[in-house]
Amino acid sequence: MLAVAAARSDVVDVWLAEEPDSYDAQVMRARVLAERALRAHRQEHPGVADLEAGARHTALLAARRAQQDPVPWVCLLALAQIDSRQVLREHREWSSEPMLPSGPWGLLHEVNRRDPYNREAFHRVLQFLLAREAPQAASLAAVFDFGRWVASWAPVGSPLLLLPVYAQVEQCRQQLANGRVDPLWRRQWVEEPTLTYTLKAFAEWFLKADPHLRSVADMSHLAYALWVSHNFVEAAEVFAATEPYASREPWGSVAEGRSTLDFGEALLLRARRESLSFARTHGPRVGPHP
């Protein structure tokens, strides 16, 4: 978040000018340059190649200077989505999981051996899989395969258990973007294996993780998945834990008529109202959670 804000100013350049030997300033510059390159890529700016090259060079310098720091490698993973044709060799390596396509698996390994189960790194891989040049169905299948593969071995308390939920939300987002509105839109959330992954994320992440480490974004996605699959008591627990905060996503992307923010906000308020109302009249689940 600091890099996103700093990317709009010259504060890091000023910091480096005052402390040219500061590693913290150098790695923050790598973060900022990566964010600027990604923003230029989203805006289809003609100078994106130069921005990407500069960000990559800065990240590699930081990686050489502090070999145990995962952040420079996270920056390199973030930049991978710009290389949608997988021109660079490091973006077309093969995973140990045979179901997954070629990708920046070596970069993910570098992050993981320095900071196991780094949330941002795995979400950057999701973004890469969606950005690569491939049929939409193939990209979505890769996202599902990746999310389920990671959730099969992610430890208790890890937000990576939510990756299948993020994959399912992406499918909903793409369906709406393509003008396909399913009248039975909740059905896919109560089918297997989606329901099992949702309940596993609730039981093994939400209930077991340190509450201070649970992000609002992750809780918002889980609350949506629980509500839409009619697990209202569990959804109410998650909604209560997010207070007094809220996240625009996934509500703004999965609501019909999402051309304005009002639809997403209305869906969020509806889900929260229904879940809390149900929980008040039905009480907590008896016995252990699933």
Secondary structure as the mmCIF struct_conf table of DSSP 4:
data_model
#
loop_
_struct_conf.conf_type_id
_struct_conf.id
_struct_conf.beg_label_comp_id
_struct_conf.beg_label_asym_id
_struct_conf.beg_label_seq_id
_struct_conf.end_label_comp_id
_struct_conf.end_label_asym_id
_struct_conf.end_label_seq_id
HELX_RH_AL_P HELX_RH_AL_P1 LEU A 2 ALA A 6
TURN_TY1_P TURN_TY1_P1 ALA A 7 ARG A 8
BEND BEND1 SER A 9 ASP A 10
HELX_RH_AL_P HELX_RH_AL_P2 VAL A 11 GLU A 18
TURN_TY1_P TURN_TY1_P2 PRO A 20 ASP A 21
HELX_RH_AL_P HELX_RH_AL_P3 TYR A 23 ARG A 42
TURN_TY1_P TURN_TY1_P3 GLN A 43 GLU A 44
TURN_TY1_P TURN_TY1_P4 PRO A 46 GLY A 47
HELX_RH_AL_P HELX_RH_AL_P4 VAL A 48 ARG A 65
BEND BEND2 ALA A 66 ALA A 66
TURN_TY1_P TURN_TY1_P5 GLN A 67 GLN A 68
BEND BEND3 PRO A 70 PRO A 70
HELX_RH_AL_P HELX_RH_AL_P5 VAL A 71 ALA A 80
TURN_TY1_P TURN_TY1_P6 GLN A 81 ILE A 82
TURN_TY1_P TURN_TY1_P7 SER A 84 ARG A 85
BEND BEND4 LEU A 88 LEU A 88
HELX_RH_3T_P HELX_RH_3T_P1 ARG A 89 HIS A 91
BEND BEND5 ARG A 92 ARG A 92
STRN STRN1 GLU A 93 GLU A 93
HELX_LH_PP_P HELX_LH_PP_P1 TRP A 94 SER A 95
BEND BEND6 SER A 96 GLU A 97
TURN_TY1_P TURN_TY1_P8 PRO A 98 MET A 99
BEND BEND7 LEU A 100 LEU A 100
HELX_LH_PP_P HELX_LH_PP_P2 PRO A 101 PRO A 101
BEND BEND8 SER A 102 SER A 102
STRN STRN2 GLY A 103 GLY A 103
BEND BEND9 PRO A 104 PRO A 104
HELX_RH_AL_P HELX_RH_AL_P6 TRP A 105 ARG A 114
BEND BEND10 ASP A 115 ASP A 115
TURN_TY1_P TURN_TY1_P9 PRO A 116 TYR A 117
HELX_RH_AL_P HELX_RH_AL_P7 ARG A 119 ALA A 131
BEND BEND11 ARG A 132 ALA A 134
HELX_RH_AL_P HELX_RH_AL_P8 GLN A 136 TRP A 153
HELX_LH_PP_P HELX_LH_PP_P3 ALA A 154 PRO A 155
TURN_TY1_P TURN_TY1_P10 VAL A 156 GLY A 157
HELX_RH_3T_P HELX_RH_3T_P2 PRO A 159 LEU A 162
HELX_RH_AL_P HELX_RH_AL_P9 LEU A 163 ALA A 177
TURN_TY1_P TURN_TY1_P11 ASN A 178 GLY A 179
TURN_TY1_P TURN_TY1_P12 PRO A 183 ARG A 186
HELX_RH_AL_P HELX_RH_AL_P10 ARG A 187 VAL A 190
BEND BEND12 GLU A 191 GLU A 191
TURN_TY1_P TURN_TY1_P13 GLU A 192 PRO A 193
HELX_RH_AL_P HELX_RH_AL_P11 THR A 194 ALA A 201
HELX_RH_PI_P HELX_RH_PI_P1 PHE A 202 PHE A 206
TURN_TY1_P TURN_TY1_P14 LEU A 207 LYS A 208
BEND BEND13 ALA A 209 ALA A 209
HELX_RH_3T_P HELX_RH_3T_P3 PRO A 211 LEU A 213
HELX_RH_AL_P HELX_RH_AL_P12 VAL A 216 VAL A 228
TURN_TY1_P TURN_TY1_P15 SER A 229 HIS A 230
HELX_RH_AL_P HELX_RH_AL_P13 PHE A 232 THR A 242
TURN_TY1_P TURN_TY1_P16 GLU A 243 PRO A 244
BEND BEND14 ARG A 248 ARG A 248
TURN_TY1_P TURN_TY1_P17 GLU A 249 PRO A 250
HELX_RH_AL_P HELX_RH_AL_P14 TRP A 251 VAL A 254
BEND BEND15 ALA A 255 ALA A 255
TURN_TY1_P TURN_TY1_P18 GLU A 256 SER A 259
BEND BEND16 THR A 260 THR A 260
HELX_RH_AL_P HELX_RH_AL_P15 LEU A 261 HIS A 282
BEND BEND17 PRO A 284 PRO A 284
HELX_LH_PP_P HELX_LH_PP_P4 ARG A 285 ARG A 285
BEND BEND18 VAL A 286 PRO A 288
#
